[in-house]
Amino acid sequence: MNPEYKAVKDIIEQSEKIILTTHVVPDGDAIGSVIAFADYLKLQGKDPVIINHSHTPDNLKFLDKDNSIKVFGSDIGENSKLIEEADLIIILDTNEYARTKSMGPYIANSKAKKACIDHHTGINAELYDAFISNINYPSNCSILCDYIKDDDANYLTKNIASALYVGIMTDTGSFRHPRTDASVFRMCADLVERGADPVSLYESIYATTTMPNLKLMGKFIDSLEFFYDNKVVTGFVTQEDFRLLGLNIDHVEGFSGMIMNILGIKVGIVLVELKDNIKISFRSKGEIDVSTLAKKFEGGGHKNASGANVKNVPMNELKDKILEELKNYLN
């Protein structure tokens, strides 16, 4: 067995009270990861508990058939006690405690052992008793698929295969992002053979547009501005937009991908005003590494897809700072 895989497997076998969590504002790869790995642990005779900072987006709730994912803020007393008394905390699809938002300090202070399975850059190995970190994978669910198969392919049940397929499909931008190679399609073919239905899963994720969604997209399109010979596009969504339409950040999913489809665009920036900060999504094509740009704003991620959260800076001022930094990346 792969040494990293074995280290994680060993620490799981030694633990009974296991907490799973993922990053703030979870996407398909994040929810797919916690659901798939929780089901896998149950097949090991474990009884894992999933606790996330954020609510599960509406279009991903179908994966959580038992409504098992706890939201930390809904009962801080109970959930913090679960974290405090855990034997093991496994962080999936991020390698930073801070990316679990309100849960970060509780995880750091817990005496539980810590494990991480992630495909982003910048892991601090000192934070974890065991970890699997590989940036060559296009999604975290791809790592989990290999890990589970390395243990025993029979653990890839229909439900697990479906959750993993969702993670791979969404994090590859429906199989069009960089690192979508032949191995990705072979992996997905195997998941389909094990019960994942590509048609129904795609419809569950993407065929969920409503009139308020379309109106929000219209407001976002109206906000688009183009810079640097039309190679860079920025767009924003405000709290007022959300309030008027009765929506939230879950409904911004796909906006980054949409602007990257504009002919000639090399870098796309989406700014979303939240109650206490501004969430930035950075996207790029080719050799432009937006992960280093995201780090300038205390964020991170992948070469062509990264993010950050910034507090106490007005949106227009933040946009100007980003555009100024971008000069160094476009030359």
N, C-alpha and C positions, 0 to 999 in steps of 0.2 A: 504494500500500500504506500502511496505517496506519503513521505514523512510529515508534511504539513497536515494532510488529511488524518493520518494516524494520531497526531497530537491532539487534534480536535475530537476525534472519536474516543480517545482514551479519557479525555476530560469529561466528555458526556457520560461515559459509562460510570464514572466515579460520582456523578451528581444525580440528585433526585429532584430538588426544587430548581427548575430551569425557567428563566425569563428570556423571551425573545423580544427584540425591538428593532426599529429602523429609523430612518431620518424623518425630520419634519416635512410636512406636505408630501406624503408618500406617493410615488408613481406606481406604475404597473410592475416594475421590477422589484420595488420595495415590498408591496403587498404580496406579490407572487412569491417572494422569498420567504416571508414570515409564515405564510399559509402552508407552503410546500414543506418547509423545514419542520413546522409544528406537526404536520401529519406524519412526516418521516419519524420524528421522535416518539410519537404515539405508537408507531409500529415497533419501536425499541422497548416499549413498556413504560415510557416516561409520560409525565402529565404536564407538558409545558404550558406556560401562560404568556400570551402576547399582550404587551402593553406599549402603546405608541403615544407620542405627544399629540399627534393630529388625528382628527376623524378620518375614516376611510372615505375616499372620494366615492360619490354615488355610483359611478360607472364601474367601480371595482368591488362593490359590496357583494356582488354575486359570488365572488370567490370565498367569502367568509360565510359559508352556508349556515353555520351554527351561531352566527353573531358573537363570535368568541373574542374578538379583538377589543381589549379594554382601552379607553382613552384616559390617560394619566390624570388630566385635570378634572375629570368627572367625579373622582373620589381620591383625592391626593392622600388622605390618611391611609386608606386600604392599600392603594397601589404602591405607596412609598414603603409600607410595611412588607409587601411582597418582595420588593427590590432589596430591602434591608436583610430579609431572612433567606434570600435565595442562596443556593449553593453555586449557581453558575448563571451568568448573564451573557447572552450571545447577541452581538450587534451585527446586523445584516445590511448590506448595501450602503454602508458608510463606515469609516474607520475613526470618526471623531465623536467623543462623548457630546461635544457641543451641538452636533447636528441632531441630537435627540431632544434639543431645546430644553424644556422645563425638567426633563428627566436627568439631564447631564450631571448636576451636582449629586443627586441621589445615587446614580450609578458609580460615580467616582468615590463616594464615601462608603459604599457597600463593601462588606468583607467578602462577598462572593468572588469566585474566580471569574475572570473575564475572557471571552473568546470573541473573535471577529472573523467574518467571512465577507470579503469585499473585493471589488475590482477597480477601486479608485487609487490615485496616487497619494503618497504622503503618510502612510501608516506609521505610527509611533509604536514600535514593537514593545517598548517598556510598559505600555498600558495593558498588555494582554498576556495571559498565561499560555494561550495557544491562538494561532490565527492562520487563516488562508488568505493570502493577498496576491492577486495576479491581475495586472492591468491589461494583459493581452486578451482577456475575455471581453466580449462585447456587452455582457450583462452579468449581473450577479447570479441570476437564475442559471446561467450557463455553467458557472462554477459549481452550483449546488447539484446540477444534473450530473456532472462528472463525479462529484463526491459521492452521491448516492449510488451511482452505477459502480463505482469503485468498491463500495461496501457490498451491495447486492442489488443487481438490476431488478430483482423481483419487488423491491420496495417502490418502484416507479408505478404506482397505482394510477388509475384514470384521473383521480382528483389531483394527485401530485403532478402528474404529467401536464394536466391542464393549467395549473398554477405556474409551473415552470415555463410552459409555452407562452403564456401571457407576458411573463417577465422578459423573455427573449424577444418576442414580437414588438413590445412597446419600446424597449431600450435600443433596439436596432432601427427604430422609426419605420416599422413594418418592413424590415429587411432592406433598407436603403442607405443606412449609415455606414461609415468606414468600419472595417473589421467584420463586415458581413461576408464571410467567405464560405467556401464549400462545407467546412466543418459545421458551420451554423445550420445549414440546410440538412446535413446528415443528422445532426442532433434533433432538429425539429421533426424530421421524418420519423425518427425513432419514437418521439413523444406522441406523434399522431398515431402510430401503430399501437401505442399503449393506451389510446383512448382520447387524447386531446383532439377536439373538433375545431379545425382552423376557421371554418365558416361561422359557427355560432360564437366562438370566442371573439373573433373580430367584430361581429355585430354587437356583442355585449359591451365591448370597449368603446367602439367608435360610432355606432348607429344610435346615438343618444342625444342628438341635437334637438333643442327646443326653440321656440320663438325668442324667449329671453336670451338664450345662448347666441342666437344669430344677431340680436340687437347689440349684445356685448361685443361680438366680433366686429360689427359695423363701427362701433365707437373706437375700437382698437385700430381698425384700418384708417379711420379718420385722423388718428393721432400719429400715423407714420411720418417720419422725416428721413431724408436721404442726405448722406454726407460723403466726402472724399470720392468725388466723381461717381456717385451712386453705387459705391462698393459696400457702403455701410448703411444699415437701416435701423432706426430705433422706433419703438412704440411703447405706449404705456396704458395702464388701466388704473383708475383711481378708486378710492373708497366710495366716492359719490356714484361712480358707475355701478359698483356692486349694490349700493343701497337702492338706487332707482329701479334696478332690475331684480332685486331679491336674490342675488347670486353671491358667490364667494370665489376664493382663489381656485377651487377645484375646476371652475368653469373656464379657466385660462389655459387648460391643457390643450396642447396642439398649436398654440399661437406662435411659439418659437419655430416650429417646423414649417408653418405656413409662410412666414416671411423669408425663410431660407429657400423657398421655391421661386422667389422673384429672380428673374433673369439678371445676371451680373452681380448679384449680392455675394460678398465674401464673408461679411460679419453681420450678425443680427443681434440686437440687444432688446430685451423685453423688460420693462420696469413695472412692477406691480406694487401699488401702495397698500400696505396692510395697516392694522391699527397701531402697531408699535415700531414698524420698520418698513423698508422698501426691499422687496425681493427682486434680485436681478438674475435674469437668465442670459447667458452668453452662448452664442452658437457661431461656428465658423466652418469654412471649407478649406480643404487642402492643407497646407503646411502652417497656417495661422493657428498658433497655440493659445487658445483663450483661457486655458487653465492657469497660465502664468498671469494673465490679465486679471482673472478672478482673485488670485492671491493678493493682488494690490488692494483689494477690497475685503480682505480676510475671508475669502471664499476658496473654492477649489473645484475639482472634478476631473473631466477628461480633456484631452487636447482640443476636440471640436465641440464639446458640450460641457459647460461648467455653470456654476451659480454662486451667488453670495447674498448676504442679508446685511443691510446697512441701516444704522439708526441715526437719528438726529441730523439728517442732511435733507434739505428740500429736493424734490424730484428733479427740477430743472438744473439745480446746482450739481446734483449727482450725475445727471446726463452729461453735463459739460466736462466734468472730471473724467468720466469714462472716455469721451471723445478725445480729450487731450492725451490720455494714456495711449489711445489707439494709434496715434501717429507713429509710435515706435514699432507697432506690429505690422503696419501696412507698408512700410518702406521696404 
